[in-house]
Every structure is written in C-alpha cells, then in structure tokens.
Amino acid sequence: MRIPRFAFALMVLSLLALSTGLFLTRAKETPRWFQYEVLGRDGKMIMGGTTPANPGGNPYYDGGAEMPYADGTVWFHIRMLGQIGETEKIAARAGWLPRGEKWERVRNMPEREFLYSPGDNLKIPVDGYGNLEIKGHFESTLPENVRMGLYPEDGKLRIDPPVILVREKEMLGKFDNGGGQLSQDKSYFAYGEQSEGWYVFSAKPIAGAVEGTLTMNQIEFKLDGRQYFLFTGDPILFGNVKIWVKHYASIRDADPTSAGDGWQENIPRLAFGELENLAVEK
C-alpha cells in the first residue's frame, strides 16, 4: 500500500512533535529525591535509604549502621550533602573493628567526601575490611515503594485522625473525625478547642509565629516557654521539615474568611484554609 508523500510528511512531523514533547516533559522533571543502598564487601545490602537530593544539612536524613562478621564489625555513617549536576555529593565515615577491639577508635574516623554518579557503584575503602559500595538513583517524586499509601504525594500535607494535642505531660484534647489534605506551599491547617483557642500550622513562615519541627506524624513546638506536641494518626509527610505555629483566640482572628469556630459542644475541631487569607499582623 502506498502512502501519499504529504501524509508521510505529516506522520514524520507528528512523530517529531511527539518525541520533542516527551523530551521537554522529561527535561522539566527535577530530581528531588535520592534513593540508595549500601552494600557490604560480600555484595549484600546492609541498609537502604531515601533522602532529598538537597537535604540542606538536615541530620534527620543521615544514615548509619554496623554489620557484624566472624572476624569483626564494619561501621559507617553517611550523609547526603547535595546534588551537583548529575551527581550526588556524599560524606562518609567508616571503620573496621576487629573482634575484641574497642569502639572509640572507629567512632573517631575522619569524614571523607565522594561524588556519586547514578548507574555506577561508588566504592568506599575501609582499612582492614575491604570496600563498602553505594548505588542509587534520582527520582523526581517520592518513590512509590517508600510511599506505599503511608505518605501523601510530594507537595502535600495530610492530616488524619486521631489528632491529639499535648502540652508538657497533659493531653489537652483529641479530634476523632474527618481530616484532610492540603498544599504544603499555599495552605494552612488549624487545631482548635473551645477552652484553648486555635493553633494555626503552616509549612511557610507566617508573621508572629514560632518555629517548630514536623517529623512524620509529630509536630513539636514551644509557646510561652512550654513544650507542645501535636500527633496525628498517619504521617503528615515523609521526612522532617520546619513548621510555623501561631496561637489565636478564634479561627476568625487568624482567617477572616473561615467559617468560624462552629462549636455546638466542647469538642476539638480542625480547620483548613489558604495562607493568603491569613490576617496580616498589626
């Protein structure tokens, strides 16, 4: 069967446009996560991990382990320093402890820096042991085998009940219904109690707020010299980030567009809204 020349030309142009579109789509993907494994001298995996490609020095993502053998134990501590082009800069301390020797010598081993190119195996020589190896790859989104339904997608925070607020050693309240998912960059969520007022949480700095820490399903912060914890039933996100918290007497003091406190009885509440709607501090 013959194909007219003009039809053939259109087919070629369509294929070129399609392939160019795919290329541009791929080019826009930014590696955000680095997933890796550490292998022992026998080629068996000792540990694996997933970290941001640029963790910004956050020690939450550091990895370390020790592996016993018949003739001793190998110990290592690694941290990702950041992405450089198509490589990941890795800092590692590692040492070999023959059976019967004390740990102090190994713990004080100097840190060394390496550049890892995905697709290669990075060898980290350890005197007396042989080589540890690191292999890994970049991902533009949190790998599915990490998320597995436990964590929300990138750029989202998820609040699932029960939501429990604790001050010092006292549980202030527990919210058991509903929940929701919100944008990490554009939205806030708030926890309120009739007797305690409202605590507004944002992954972006807000005027007059205190800085806290969000780790998996736990938020920790200090107000007026007292320690607070907010716990949720599932992880709010994967990993560890800063979060800002501000206390208000009413949710409408925080966000004039909010539907209001809505208390029919003295039970805790959740509220969600957009950061752009938060009242400017006077």
MIVEXKOL-913758 format. One record per atom (N, C-alpha, C, O, CB): residue in three letters; x, y, z negated. Coordinates in steps of 0.02 Angstrom, whole numbers, plus 50000, padded with zeros to 5 digits. Glycine has a CB too. Layout:
// residues N
ALAXYZ ...
//
This chain:
// residues 282
MET500434994050000 MET500005000050000 MET500445006250000 MET500905006649960 MET499525000149939 ARG500305011050045 ARG500695017150048 ARG500415022350000 ARG499805022949991 ARG500715019750120 ILE500875026249969 ILE500665031749926 ILE500835038249963 ILE501415039349980 ILE501015031449856 PRO500335042549975 PRO500475048950009 PRO501025052849974 PRO501095052549913 PRO499845053350013 ARG501425056450015 ARG502015059849986 ARG501815064849932 ARG502145065249880 ARG502395063450041 PHE501275068549945 PHE501095073649895 PHE500875070349829 PHE500995072949775 PHE500525078149922 ALA500535064349835 ALA500335060849774 ALA500935058249737 ALA500955058449675 ALA499865055049792 PHE501435055749774 PHE502045053249743 PHE502405058949706 PHE502655058149651 PHE502515050049796 ALA502425064849740 ALA502745070649709 ALA502395072649645 ALA502725074249595 ALA502755076549758 LEU501725072449644 LEU501345074049584 LEU501495069149528 LEU501555070949470 LEU500595074249598 MET501555062649547 MET501705057549497 MET502375058849465 MET502455058349404 MET501705050549529 VAL502885060649506 VAL503555062149480 VAL503535068049434 VAL503835067949380 VAL504045063449537 LEU503175073349454 LEU503125079349412 LEU502775077849346 LEU502975080349294 LEU502755084949449 SER502255073649350 SER501895071749289 SER502345067949241 SER502345069249181 SER501285067549306 LEU502735063149269 LEU503195059249227 LEU503725063749196 LEU503895062949138 LEU503525053749268 LEU503985068549236 LEU504485073149210 LEU504185077449154 LEU504505078549103 LEU504755077649266 ALA503575079749165 ALA503255083849114 ALA503135079949051 ALA503245082448995 ALA502585086649140 LEU502925073549059 LEU502795069249001 LEU503435067948962 LEU503455068548901 LEU502495062749022 SER503975066248999 SER504605064748966 SER504885070948933 SER505185070548879 SER505105061849015 THR504795076848966 THR505035083048936 THR504645084548873 THR504935086848823 THR504975088948986 GLY503985083348875 GLY503575084448815 GLY503785080148758 GLY503825082348701 GLY502845083248831 LEU503925073748773 LEU504155069148721 LEU504825071548692 LEU504925071348632 LEU504225062048748 PHE505275073748736 PHE505925076148714 PHE505845082148668 PHE506165082548615 PHE506375077848774 LEU505405086848689 LEU505315092748648 LEU504995091048581 LEU505175093948530 LEU504885097848684 THR504525086248582 THR504215084248519 THR504725081248472 THR504735082748412 THR503655079148533 ARG505165076948499 ARG505675073948458 ARG506175079148433 ARG506415078848377 ARG506035068448496 ALA506335083848477 ALA506825088848458 ALA506585093148401 ALA506985095748362 ALA506995093248518 LYS505915093948395 LYS505645098148342 LYS505645094548275 LYS505585097748223 LYS504935100248360 GLU505705087948276 GLU505715084148213 GLU506355085848174 GLU506905085148200 GLU505675076548226 THR506265088048112 THR506835089848070 THR506945084448018 THR506485082847980 THR506725096748036 PRO507545081448016 PRO507675076447965 PRO507605079447895 PRO507955084147878 PRO508385073347974 ARG507155076647855 ARG507045079247787 ARG507265074247734 ARG507405076147677 ARG506315080947777 TRP507295067947753 TRP507455062747705 TRP508035058447729 TRP508105057247789 TRP506835058347692 PHE508435056147682 PHE508985051547698 PHE508865045147658 PHE508845045347596 PHE509685054747682 GLN508795039647693 GLN508665033147661 GLN509285028847670 GLN509545028247725 GLN508025029747691 TYR509515025847616 TYR510155022347619 TYR510165016047576 TYR509725014947534 TYR510725027047597 GLU510675011947588 GLU510815006047547 GLU511555006047530 GLU511975008247570 GLU510614999447584 VAL511715003547471 VAL512415002447452 VAL512534994847449 VAL512184991247414 VAL512565005847382 LEU513044992547487 LEU513194985447492 LEU513844983947455 LEU514294988047453 LEU513244983247565 GLY513884978047426 GLY514484975847391 GLY514984972847440 GLY514874972647500 GLY514314970747338 ARG515554970547413 ARG516084967747456 ARG515874961447492 ARG516174959447542 ARG516694966347414 ASP515344958247466 ASP515084952247499 ASP514534953747550 ASP514244949147578 ASP514814947447446 GLY514394960247561 GLY513884962147609 GLY513174962147582 GLY512714963647619 GLY513924957747668 LYS513094960447518 LYS512424960247489 LYS512244967047460 LYS512674970547433 LYS512384954747435 MET511594968947465 MET511384975447441 MET511404975747365 MET511144971247331 MET510694977047466 ILE511694981047338 ILE511704982047266 ILE511124986647246 ILE510774985347197 ILE512374985047243 MET511034992047285 MET510474996547271 MET510295000347334 MET510685000747382 MET510645001447213 GLY509705003247335 GLY509485007447390 GLY509145013647363 GLY508955013847304 GLY509015003547437 GLY509075018647405 GLY508755024847382 GLY508505029047439 GLY508695028147496 GLY509235028747340 THR508075033847422 THR507835038847469 THR507895045647436 THR507635046647381 THR507095037347491 THR508235050347469 THR508335056947442 THR508185062147495 THR508185060547555 THR509045057847414 PRO508045068347475 PRO508015073647526 PRO508695074147561 PRO509215073147530 PRO507825080447494 ALA508695075647625 ALA509325076347662 ALA509735082147634 ALA510345082047638 ALA509185077547737 ASN509385087047604 ASN509725092647571 ASN509425093447501 ASN508975097647491 ASN509645099247613 PRO509655089547453 PRO509345089547386 PRO509515095647344 PRO509215096447290 PRO509555083447350 GLY509975099847366 GLY510115105947330 GLY510415104947261 GLY510315109047217 GLY509505109847323 GLY510785099447253 GLY511115098247188 GLY510655095447135 GLY510865094847077 GLY511415104447164 ASN510045093647152 ASN509575090947102 ASN509805084047079 ASN509815079347119 ASN508855090547131 PRO510005083347015 PRO510265076846991 PRO509755071246990 PRO509945065446981 PRO510555077746923 TYR509115072946997 TYR508595067746998 TYR508735062547051 TYR508575056647042 TYR507915070847009 TYR509035064647107 TYR509125060147164 TYR509795056547163 TYR509945052547208 TYR509055063947227 ASP510205057847112 ASP510845054247108 ASP510715046747097 ASP510205044847067 ASP511285057047050 GLY511165042647122 GLY511085035347114 GLY511705032247084 GLY512265034447097 GLY510935032147182 GLY511605027147045 GLY512165023747015 GLY511985016646995 GLY511395015246982 GLY512425027546955 ALA512475012346993 ALA512345005346974 ALA513005002046956 ALA513545004646970 ALA511985001547031 GLU512944996246926 GLU513524992046913 GLU513344984946933 GLU512784982646923 GLU513754992446839 MET513834981446961 MET513704974646987 MET514224969946958 MET514814970646972 MET513724974547064 PRO514014965046917 PRO514494960346888 PRO514684954846936 PRO514274952446975 PRO514204957346824 TYR515314952746932 TYR515584947046970 TYR515944942546920 TYR516024944346861 TYR516064949347028 ALA516164936946943 ALA516514932246899 ALA517154935246870 ALA517354933746814 ALA516674925746936 ASP517494939546910 ASP518134942246888 ASP518094949446862 ASP518614952346846 ASP518624941946944 GLY517504952346858 GLY517434959146833 GLY516794962446856 GLY516334959046878 GLY518034963246855 THR516774969046851 THR516164972846869 THR516364979046909 THR516844982546891 THR515774974946805 VAL516004980246963 VAL516104986447001 VAL515564991346980 VAL514984989546971 VAL516084985147079 TRP515764997646972 TRP515305002946951 TRP515365008747000 TRP515905010247025 TRP515465005346878 PHE514795012047015 PHE514815017847059 PHE514255022747042 PHE513745020947014 PHE514775015647133 HIS514385029047061 HIS513885034347055 HIS513935038547118 HIS514475040947136 HIS514005038746990 ILE513375039447153 ILE513385043247216 ILE512865048747213 ILE512345048247180 ILE513255038547276 ARG513005054047250 ARG512525059447258 ARG512575062347328 ARG513115062947356 ARG512635064947204 MET512005064247355 MET511975067147421 MET512075074747415 MET511725078047377 MET511305065547456 LEU512555077347452 LEU512715084447447 LEU512355088647499 LEU512245094647489 LEU513465085447455 GLY512165085547555 GLY511795089347605 GLY511965087147676 GLY512485084147689 GLY511935096647598 GLN511505088647721 GLN511595086847791 GLN512045091847827 GLN511955097947820 GLN510915086347826 ILE512525089247865 ILE512965093447906 ILE512905090847977 ILE513185085647994 ILE513705093247880 GLY512545094548019 GLY512435092148087 GLY512055085548087 GLY511495085148061 GLY513095091448124 GLU512355080448115 GLU512045073848117 GLU512345069148065 GLU512275063048071 GLU512105070748187 THR512685071948016 THR512985067847963 THR512715069947895 THR512435075347887 THR513755068547964 GLU512805065647846 GLU512625067147776 GLU513265067147735 GLU513655062447736 GLU512115061947748 LYS513365072547698 LYS513945073147654 LYS513785069747588 LYS513295071347555 LYS514155080547643 ILE514205064947569 ILE514085060847509 ILE514675061347462 ILE515255060947482 ILE513955053447529 ALA514525062247397 ALA515045062047345 ALA514975055547307 ALA514425053447290 ALA514975068247297 ALA515545052247295 ALA515525045647262 ALA516085045047211 ALA516655047247222 ALA515585040047314 ARG515915042047155 ARG516405039747106 ARG516315032247098 ARG515745029947089 ARG516335043547037 ALA516845028547100 ALA516785021347096 ALA517415018447065 ALA517965021147073 ALA516665018247165 GLY517335012947029 GLY517905009746998 GLY517775002346985 GLY517205000046983 GLY518085013146933 TRP518314998746977 TRP518294991546965 TRP518544990246894 TRP519074992646875 TRP518714987647017 LEU518154986446856 LEU518324984846788 LEU518434977246782 LEU517954973446778 LEU517774987146738 PRO519074975146781 PRO519204967946772 PRO518904965546705 PRO518844969346658 PRO519964966446774 ARG518724959346704 ARG518404956546644 ARG518844957746582 ARG519444956346583 ARG518264948946653 GLY518534960346529 GLY518884961446466 GLY519134968446455 GLY519314970246399 GLY519454956846462 GLU519164972746509 GLU519394979546501 GLU518824984246479 GLU518244982546486 GLU519714982146566 LYS519024990146452 LYS518524994946425 LYS518274999646481 LYS518615000846530 LYS518834999046368 TRP517655002246470 TRP517315006146521 TRP517615013146530 TRP517525016146583 TRP516595006746504 GLU517955015846480 GLU518165022846483 GLU518565024446546 GLU518475029746576 GLU518585024546422 ARG519005020046566 ARG519435021346624 ARG519015021946688 ARG519155026146730 ARG519945015746632 VAL518505017846693 VAL518085017846754 VAL517645024146757 VAL517565027146810 VAL517655011546756 ARG517365026046700 ARG516905031746699 ARG517255038246718 ARG516925042846742 ARG516585032446629 ASN517895038646707 ASN518275044846721 ASN518595044946791 ASN519015049146805 ASN518815045746669 MET518395040346835 MET518665040346902 MET518485046846938 MET517935049346929 MET518395034246942 PRO518935049646978 PRO518795055947013 PRO518265055047067 PRO518185049547095 PRO519435058847044 GLU517905060347081 GLU517395060247133 GLU517725061647200 GLU518145066047206 GLU516835065347118 ARG517525057947252 ARG517775058947319 ARG517185060547366 ARG516625058347354 ARG518155052647344 GLU517325064347419 GLU516805066247466 GLU516915062847533 GLU517475061947556 GLU516795073847475 PHE516345060847564 PHE516355057347628 PHE515825060247673 PHE515335063247650 PHE516245049747617 LEU515915059447739 LEU515405061147788 LEU515145054647818 LEU515525050547843 LEU515675065947843 TYR514485053847815 TYR514195047647842 TYR513795049147905 TYR513375053647905 TYR513745044347789 SER513925045447958 SER513555045948021 SER513085040048026 SER513305034348027 SER514035046148082 PRO512425041248028 PRO511945035748034 PRO512115031248093 PRO512305033648147 PRO511235038448042 GLY512055024748083 GLY512235019848133 GLY512905016648118 GLY513055011248143 GLY512255023048201 ASP513315020048078 ASP513955017248056 ASP513905014847984 ASP513425016547949 ASP514525022548063 ASN514385010947963 ASN514435009047893 ASN515015012747861 ASN515585012147883 ASN514535001347886 LEU514865016647810 LEU515375020547775 LEU515705016147722 LEU515365013447678 LEU515065026947743 LYS516355015347727 LYS516725011247679 LYS517015015647624 LYS517355020547638 LYS517285007147714 ILE516885013747562 ILE517155017247504 ILE517635012447470 ILE517415007847435 ILE516595019747455 PRO518295013447478 PRO518785008847448 PRO518795009447372 PRO518795015047345 PRO519485010047477 VAL518815003747339 VAL518845003547265 VAL519434999147247 VAL519434993147260 VAL518175000847234 ASP519945002147215 ASP520554998447197 ASP520384992347154 ASP520014992847105 ASP521035003047160 GLY520674986647174 GLY520574980547136 GLY519944976747155 GLY519864970947134 GLY520564982147065 TYR519504979947194 TYR518854976747210 TYR518794975347284 TYR518604969847304 TYR518284981147187 GLY518944980347325 GLY518804979847397 GLY518414985947418 GLY518544991447393 GLY518424973347415 ASN517934985047462 ASN517544990747487 ASN516804990247467 ASN516494984947474 ASN517604991247562 LEU516534995847444 LEU515814996747444 LEU515634999647513 LEU516045003047544 LEU515575001547386 GLU515034998247536 GLU514815001047601 GLU514155004547593 GLU513715002247555 GLU514774995447654 ILE514075010047628 ILE513435013647630 ILE513195013747702 ILE513575015247748 ILE513505020947602 LYS512565012047711 LYS512245012747777 LYS511565015947767 LYS511215014547718 LYS512195005847814 GLY511365020147814 GLY510735023547806 GLY510495026847870 GLY510805026047923 GLY510775028647752 HIS509955030647864 HIS509675034147922 HIS509255039947897 HIS509045040147840 HIS509245029247966 PHE509135044747943 PHE508725050547928 PHE508005049147948 PHE507865045447995 PHE508995056747964 GLU507545052347911 GLU506835052047927 GLU506555059147924 GLU506755063147882 GLU506445047347879 SER506075060747968 SER505765067347968 SER505205067847916 SER505035073347894 SER505495069048037 THR504925062047896 THR504405061847844 THR504595056547793 THR505015052247807 THR503705060447875 LEU504285056847735 LEU504425051947683 LEU504275045047711 LEU503715043647732 LEU504005053347620 PRO504785040447711 PRO504685033847741 PRO504085030147712 PRO503955030447652 PRO505305029647732 GLU503725026847756 GLU503115023447735 GLU503245018047683 GLU502835016847639 GLU502765020347795 ASN503825014747688 ASN503965009447639 ASN504105012347569 ASN504105008647520 ASN504555005247661 VAL504235018947565 VAL504295022147500 VAL503605024347476 VAL503425023347418 VAL504775028247504 ARG503215027247522 ARG502565029947502 ARG502085024347482 ARG501825024247427 ARG502275034147559 MET501965019847528 MET501555013847515 MET500915015347475 MET500715011447432 MET501955008747478 GLY500605021147490 GLY499985022847457 GLY500065026047389 GLY499575028847363 GLY499575016847450 LEU500665025847360 LEU500755028747293 LEU500845036247296 LEU500665039747249 LEU501345025547259 TYR501135038847350 TYR501315045847354 TYR500935049247411 TYR500785046047461 TYR502065046647364 PRO500765055647402 PRO500445059347457 PRO500935060647514 PRO501545059647505 PRO500145065947432 GLU500685062747571 GLU501125064347627 GLU501545070447612 GLU501395074247566 GLU500715065447691 ASP502075071547651 ASP502505077247642 ASP502105083747644 ASP501635084547683 ASP503055077447696 GLY502305088447601 GLY501985095047601 GLY501335095347562 GLY501005100547560 GLY501855097147669 LYS501145089647530 LYS500525089447491 LYS500665087847417 LYS501155084547401 LYS500045084247521 LEU500235090347374 LEU500215088247304 LEU499545084747293 LEU499035086947318 LEU500295094347256 ARG499555079247256 ARG498935075547243 ARG498815075147168 ARG499265073247130 ARG498965068447275 ILE498215076947147 ILE498035076747076 ILE497485071547067 ILE496915072547087 ILE497795083847051 ASP497675065947037 ASP497195060447025 ASP497095059546949 ASP497575059746911 ASP497445053847057 PRO496465058546928 PRO496345057346857 PRO496585050446835 PRO496695046046877 PRO495595058046842 PRO496675049646769 PRO496565054646717 PRO497095060046717 PRO497685058646730 PRO496525051346649 VAL496895066246701 VAL497355071846694 VAL497365073646620 VAL496845075446592 VAL497155078046739 ILE497945073246589 ILE497995073946516 ILE498485079646500 ILE499035079846526 ILE498235067346483 LEU498275084346458 LEU498695089846436 LEU498915088746364 LEU498495087446320 LEU498325096646444 VAL499565089146353 VAL499855087946286 VAL500275094046267 VAL500665096646307 VAL500285081346285 ARG500185096346204 ARG500605101646177 ARG500965098946116 ARG500665096746067 ARG500185108046159 GLU501645099246119 GLU502045096046067 GLU501835088746062 GLU501945084946110 GLU501965099645998 LYS501535086646007 LYS501325079645999 LYS500555079045998 LYS500295073745981 LYS501615076745935 GLU500215084446015 GLU499485084446012 GLU499175084146082 GLU499355088146125 GLU499235090745975 MET498735079446093 MET498375079046156 MET497805084146154 MET497355083646112 MET498095071946170 LEU497825089046199 LEU497325094346198 LEU496685092346234 LEU496145094446215 LEU497605100546230 GLY496745088146285 GLY496155086146322 GLY496315081346377 GLY496885080246395 GLY495805092246350 LYS495775078346405 LYS495845073246457 LYS495285074046507 LYS494695074046490 LYS495845066046426 PHE495475074846571 PHE494985075546625 PHE494945068846662 PHE495465066146682 PHE495185081246674 ASP494335066246671 ASP494255059446698 ASP493925059046766 ASP493865053546794 ASP493865055346650 ASN493695064646794 ASN493295064246855 ASN493625068046912 ASN494015072646901 ASN492595066946843 GLY493465065946975 GLY493675069747033 GLY494415069547047 GLY494725064247047 GLY493465076847025 GLY494705075347058 GLY495395075847080 GLY495415078847150 GLY494895080847176 GLY495745068947079 GLY496005079147180 GLY496055082047247 GLY496765082447271 GLY497235080947235 GLY495745088747248 GLN496835084447334 GLN497485085147366 GLN497535092247394 GLN497035095047418 GLN497585079847423 LEU498125095347389 LEU498195102247409 LEU498865103447444 LEU499325099347439 LEU498135106847348 SER498905109047479 SER499515110947513 SER500045113147463 SER499895117247418 SER499385116447565 GLN500645110647469 GLN501185112447423 GLN501395119747432 GLN501615122947384 GLN501785107847433 ASP501325122447493 ASP501565129147507 ASP501035134547499 ASP501195140347487 ASP501825129447576 LYS500385132647506 LYS499875137847510 LYS499355137647455 LYS498955142247449 LYS499525137247575 SER499345132447414 SER498795131547366 SER499035130847294 SER499625129847281 SER498385125347385 TYR498565131447249 TYR498705130247177 TYR498175125447151 TYR497655124347181 TYR498695137047137 PHE498325122447093 PHE497805119047056 PHE497835121446984 PHE498345123946961 PHE497895111247060 ALA497285120646949 ALA497245123046880 ALA496885118046836 ALA496425114646858 ALA496885129946877 TYR497095117746774 TYR496785113446724 TYR496505118146670 TYR496855122446645 TYR497285108246693 GLY495865117146652 GLY495565121646603 GLY495175118046549 GLY494895112646560 GLY495115126446637 GLU495155121146491 GLU494755118746435 GLU494425124846403 GLU494715130246400 GLU495185114846382 GLN493815123946379 GLN493445129546352 GLN493815132846294 GLN493805139046287 GLN492755127246329 SER494145128846253 SER494485131646195 SER495205133946209 SER495495137546170 SER494495126546140 GLU495485131746266 GLU496185133146281 GLU496295137946339 GLU496845140446348 GLU496545126746296 GLY495775139146379 GLY495865143246438 GLY496125139046496 GLY496045132946496 GLY496335149046424 TRP496425142346545 TRP496635139046607 TRP497385139446617 TRP497695144546604 TRP496275142146666 TYR497665133946641 TYR498375133546659 TYR498415132646735 TYR498185127646762 TYR498735127646621 VAL498695137646769 VAL498745137646842 VAL499435135246862 VAL499935137646837 VAL498605144746871 PHE499465130346908 PHE500085127246929 PHE500205128647003 PHE499745127947044 PHE500075119546916 SER500815130547020 SER500995132147089 SER501705129847104 SER502155130747063 SER500915139647103 ALA501795126847163 ALA502465124847184 ALA502865130747211 ALA503455130047227 ALA502425119347237 LYS502535136547217 LYS502865142747237 LYS502855147547178 LYS502385147547139 LYS502505145847299 PRO503375151747170 PRO503395156447115 PRO502795161147116 PRO502595163547169 PRO504045160447116 ILE502505162447057 ILE501965167347051 ILE502155172146995 ILE502475170246946 ILE501275163847036 ALA501955178447002 ALA502155183646956 ALA501935182046885 ALA501365180146873 ALA501865190346977 GLY502395182846837 GLY502235181846767 GLY502205174646744 GLY502025173346686 GLY501595184946753 ALA502365169946788 ALA502315162746770 ALA502975160346741 ALA503505163246752 ALA502135158546832 VAL502945154846703 VAL503535151546678 VAL503725145946725 VAL503295143146759 VAL503435148946605 GLU504365144346727 GLU504605139046771 GLU504605132346734 GLU504865131846678 GLU505315140646797 GLY504325127346764 GLY504325120646736 GLY504605115646786 GLY504875117546837 GLY503615118646715 THR504535109246769 THR504785103846811 THR504235098846825 THR503885096646780 THR505395100346778 LEU504165097246888 LEU503685092046910 LEU504085085946932 LEU504485086346978 LEU503225094646968 THR503975080346898 THR504315074046914 THR503785068546921 THR503465066546872 THR504835072246859 MET503695066346983 MET503205061046997 MET502515062946971 MET502165066947003 MET503425054346965 ASN502295060246914 ASN501615061646889 ASN501635065746824 ASN501145065646786 ASN501235055246877 GLN502185069146811 GLN502265072746748 GLN502505079846760 GLN502995080946796 GLN502745069046702 ILE502175084746729 ILE502395091646730 ILE502585093646659 ILE502215092446612 ILE501825096446758 GLU503175096646653 GLU503425098746588 GLU503575106246591 GLU503895108546638 GLU504065094746567 PHE503335109946540 PHE503455117146539 PHE503415119746467 PHE503175116146423 PHE502955120946585 LYS503645125946456 LYS503625129046391 LYS503235135646395 LYS503335139646440 LYS504345130346364 LEU502795136746346 LEU502435142946340 LEU502465145146267 LEU502305141246222 LEU501695142246364 ASP502655151346255 ASP502695154046188 ASP503105149546141 ASP502935148646083 ASP501995155046159 GLY503645146746169 GLY504095142746128 GLY503845135746113 GLY504155132146074 GLY504225146146065 ARG503295133646143 ARG503015127046130 ARG503045122746193 ARG502945125246248 ARG502285127646104 GLN503175116346184 GLN503265111746240 GLN502585108846261 GLN502195106546220 GLN503745106146221 TYR502475108946328 TYR501855106246356 TYR502025100746407 TYR502555100946440 TYR501435111846389 PHE501565096046413 PHE501615090846465 PHE500925090046497 PHE500415089946462 PHE501875084046435 LEU500915089446563 LEU500305087546598 LEU500445081046634 LEU500915080546674 LEU500075093246648 PHE500045075946621 PHE500125069346652 PHE499525068046698 PHE498965069846682 PHE500185063846598 THR499655064746755 THR499125062646800 THR499145055146812 THR499655051946798 THR499175066446867 GLY498595052446837 GLY498535045246845 GLY498985042346899 GLY499175036546894 GLY497835043446860 ASP499155046246950 ASP499595044047004 ASP500115049447017 ASP500025055146994 ASP499185042547070 PRO500655047847053 PRO501155052947067 PRO500865058947104 PRO500475058147151 PRO501715049947109 ILE501055064947082 ILE500845071047115 ILE501235071947180 ILE500965074547229 ILE500955077147069 LEU501855069647181 LEU502275069547241 LEU502845064747228 LEU502925062247172 LEU502545076647259 PHE503245063447279 PHE503835059247271 PHE504415063647252 PHE504595068347288 PHE503985055247336 GLY504725062147195 GLY505335065747176 GLY505245070647120 GLY504845069647075 GLY505595069247234 ASN505645076047123 ASN505705080747069 ASN505785087747098 ASN506235088947138 ASN506315078947023 VAL505345092447079 VAL505375099347104 VAL505215104147047 VAL504955102246994 VAL504885100347163 LYS505375110547059 LYS505165115747012 LYS504425117247022 LYS504155116547077 LYS505595122147021 ILE504105119446968 ILE503405121446973 ILE503305127246925 ILE503625127746873 ILE502915115546956 TRP502835131746943 TRP502715137646903 TRP502025137246871 TRP501545135046902 TRP502765144046945 VAL501985139346807 VAL501375138646768 VAL501205145346735 VAL501635148746708 VAL501455133046714 LYS500575147246739 LYS500345153446707 LYS499685152146672 LYS499255148646697 LYS500275159146759 HIS499615154946613 HIS499025153846572 HIS498545159746578 HIS498755165546577 HIS499215152846497 TYR497905158246585 TYR497385163346590 TYR496805161446543 TYR496695155546529 TYR497125164046663 ALA496445166546519 ALA495865165146478 ALA495295162246520 ALA494915158046497 ALA495625171546442 SER495245164646583 SER494715162346628 SER495015161046697 SER495495164246717 SER494145167646632 ILE494735156346734 ILE494975154946801 ILE494845160846847 ILE495205161846896 ILE494655148546828 ARG494325164746832 ARG494185170646874 ARG494675176246861 ARG494765180646903 ARG493475173046862 ASP494995176146803 ASP495545180946791 ASP496125179346837 ASP496485183846860 ASP495775180746717 ALA496215172946851 ALA496755170746896 ALA496565171646969 ALA496955174347008 ALA496945163446883 ASP495975169446986 ASP495745169547056 ASP495025172247057 ASP494565168447042 ASP495785162447088 PRO494935178547075 PRO494265181547076 PRO493775177947123 PRO493175178647116 PRO494305188747095 THR494045174047171 THR493605170547219 THR493385163747193 THR492985160347225 THR493955169747286 SER493645161647135 SER493475155047109 SER492735154647090 SER492425159747074 SER493915153347048 ALA492475148547091 ALA491765147547074 ALA491625148747000 ALA491055149446980 ALA491545140447093 GLY492145149146960 GLY492045150646889 GLY492185144646846 GLY492325139146870 GLY491345152946876 ASP492155145846780 ASP492315140546732 ASP491815134746736 ASP492015128946733 ASP492335143346662 GLY491175136346741 GLY490675131246751 GLY490575126446694 GLY490375120746705 GLY490835127346811 TRP490705128646632 TRP490625124046576 TRP489895123546554 TRP489585128446535 TRP491065126246517 GLN489635117646557 GLN488985116246527 GLN489075113146459 GLN488625113446416 GLN488565111546573 GLU489655110246448 GLU489845107346384 GLU490595107746378 GLU490945109246427 GLU489585099946377 ASN490855106346320 ASN491575107246307 ASN491975101346334 ASN492205097046295 ASN491705108146233 ILE492055101046400 ILE492465095846431 ILE492965099246478 ILE492815104446506 ILE492025090746470 PRO493565096246487 PRO494065099146531 PRO493835099446604 PRO493385095646624 PRO494715095246527 ARG494145104046642 ARG493965104946713 ARG494605105546754 ARG495135107046728 ARG493515111146722 LEU494525104246819 LEU495045105746868 LEU494785110846917 LEU494185111146931 LEU495275099346905 ALA495235115046943 ALA495065119846995 ALA495615119947048 ALA496195118847032 ALA494945126946966 PHE495425121147110 PHE495905121647166 PHE495765128047204 PHE495195130147210 PHE495845115347212 GLY496295131047231 GLY496205137147270 GLY496815138947309 GLY497315135347308 GLY496015142847224 GLU496795144547345 GLU497335146847387 GLU497765151947349 GLU497505156147313 GLU497075149947452 LEU498425151347357 LEU498875155947322 LEU498735163247341 LEU498815167647299 LEU499605154247338 GLU498535164447403 GLU498415171347425 GLU497825174547388 GLU497755180647389 GLU498275171447499 ASN497415170447354 ASN496845173147317 ASN496995174647244 ASN496575177447209 ASN496265168347321 LEU497595172847221 LEU497765174247152 LEU497815181747141 LEU498075185347183 LEU498425170747133 ALA497555184047084 ALA497555191147068 ALA498275193547059 ALA498685190147030 ALA497145192547005 VAL498415199547085 VAL499085202447077 VAL499145205047006 VAL498715208546979 VAL499205208247128 GLU499715203246975 GLU499815205246905 GLU499885212746900 GLU500265215846938 GLU500445201846875 LYS499505215746854 LYS499515223046846 LYS500055225046797 LYS500145230946783 LYS498825225646823 
//
